Amino acid sequence: MATPSDTLDLRGLKCPLPVMRTRRHLRELVPGTVIEVETTDPLAVIDIPHFCRSEGHELVASAPSQAGGHSFTIRRGETASAD
């Protein structure tokens, strides 16, 4: 599995903020970069995978986190919008 280059801590944020902040962060990265996103929003388990599919990113892994909540490992897509 790919090793994340950094962790985006979005614990405590509610929908739609986890997706919005993940989008903004990924736009700053070069394609192929892998990050880990930590969330506590229960809707993130639906929203983050949908965001990855619709924006062209790869959801490498998704699992409940040790701290409560959920952890997502995402690889920035090649064709994802960089606007």
C-alpha positions, 0 to 999 in steps of 0.5 A, spaced: 500 500 500 502 507 498 505 511 504 501 517 505 505 523 504 501 527 509 495 527 514 489 531 513 486 532 520 478 533 519 476 530 525 470 535 528 468 538 521 461 536 519 458 535 512 460 538 507 467 541 510 471 534 510 470 534 502 471 541 501 477 541 505 480 535 502 478 538 495 482 544 496 488 540 499 488 535 493 488 541 488 495 543 491 498 537 490 502 533 484 498 528 481 500 521 484 501 524 491 498 520 497 494 523 503 491 520 509 484 524 511 482 523 518 474 524 519 469 524 525 463 526 520 459 519 519 457 522 512 464 522 510 464 514 509 459 516 503 461 523 501 469 521 501 468 515 496 463 519 492 468 525 491 474 521 489 470 517 484 467 524 481 473 528 481 478 522 478 482 520 485 483 513 487 481 511 494 486 507 496 484 505 503 478 506 507 477 504 515 475 506 521 480 510 525 483 508 532 481 515 534 474 514 532 471 516 526 474 514 519 481 514 515 481 515 508 487 514 504 487 517 497 491 518 491 491 524 487 488 523 480 492 525 474 486 528 470 483 531 476 481 538 476 487 543 478 482 549 478 
